[in-house]
Amino acid sequence: MLPKNPATDPNEVSVWHFGQHHLLFLMAMISTLLALPAMASAPSIPDIHTAESEQHYDYQLFAKGITIPWGMTWLDDKRLLVTNRKGELHLIDDGRLVPTTISGLPEVHSRGQGGLLDIIKDPDYRNNGWLYFSYAGSEGKGAGANTSIMRARLDGLTLTNQQLLFDGTPNTRASKHYGSRLAFDRAGHLFFSIGDRGDRDKYPQDLNFDAGKIHRIHPDGSIPADNPFAQQANARSSIYSYGHRNPQGMATHPVTGDIWIHEHGPRGGDEINIIRPGANYGWPVVTYGINYIGTKITDETSRPGMQQPEWVWTPSIAPSGMVFMTSDRYPEWQGNLIAGSLKFNYLIMLALEGDRVVGHSKLFEGIGRVRSLTLGPDGYLYVGTDGSGIFKVVPKHNNQ
């Protein structure tokens, strides 16, 4: 099987090794590729430039020692919980990484892109103490793993009162495309993503399966009666939208309350989408991306009844992490959307006009493979990067 290109697959190693059989395969493909008709081009988007406002800000190391800080959530003004994809939950207390990891996690299937993934606290955390986290879990039917959602409470450095809320089905031995971002809407529903688990032709368009979907549940794991497929036979009742590839960014719009996501395309075709109940986002029937080896996935970039993305990146940036900028610490960025790029090692700032993305620019080129983002209680933006640490974005005149 041809190896993935790490320039377009964000979770692969940085060097692409070829064996002799791979080179022979590529040589055999050349004539076929040259003969293929051109794929419909993606929507024209402006080139990305460094934001002028970057000169007002800098980033400084906040904490290090977490190899892949997949998710972050603030417990209070000083304590930050951070997941490590390899299956560890860490506490950063007043800027210091506590050396003892938190106990009480379920069995986590840490392989490939799987592991301990996102984490979020309940909107009423101060009163109920609930934490929610996603992980690659082996509960349920079949060999392998799928995306699971659990909630628990934190007592010191121990998780207690663990409750399994959702167990993605079926399990699969594939080790990629878990999705796994979490967000609450204003009504208190918990939304989460599950990627296509590497089987695009089987899962995303079939409502019998959890993969390739955005799901919505109550905080106790029960299903809202008004979920779009809750009363439909041969459909998973937690599904809220479908036709997704691998969403690794999710945030609630601070004005409209809508759930926004971004998701990885294949080679090209990374998308930003606003999630609508029952909507089909098209993967893999329609896409602006192509296969990693350069062949077409489909001739179609649109089809009646399938949602068009709000924004498309071609080539891919490999997006991960997502926040709406609501902090007064960054007046020039107010109202914009910030995402990270695993591929290019910088932040992306997307300019918004209402529900429209009207432009993009880059920030802090070279900061590292951006995995997660969070706005702290202090109003500062914190950036989790693979291997380099967690950084705090500060005004240059207040670099402390």
ABEGO torsion letter per residue (X at the ends): XBBBBAAABAABBABBBBBAAAAAAAAAAAAAAAABBBBBBBBBBBBBBBBAAAAABBBBBABBGBABBABBBBABAABBBBBBAAGBBBBBBGGBBBABBBBGBBBBBBBEABEBBBBBBBAAAAAAGBBBBBBBBABEBEBEBBBBBBBBBBBEABBBGBBBABBBOBBBABABGAEGBBBBBAAGBBBBBBBAGGBAAAAAABAABABGBBBBBBAAGBBBAABAAAABBGBBAABABBGBABBABBBBBAAAGBBBBBBBBBBEGBBBBBBBBGBBAGOAABBABBBAAGBBABABABBBGBBBBABBBOBBAGBBEBBBBABAABAAABGBBBBBBAAAGBBBBBBBBEABBAEBBBBGBGAEBBABBBBBAAGBBBBBBBGAEBBBBBBAAABX
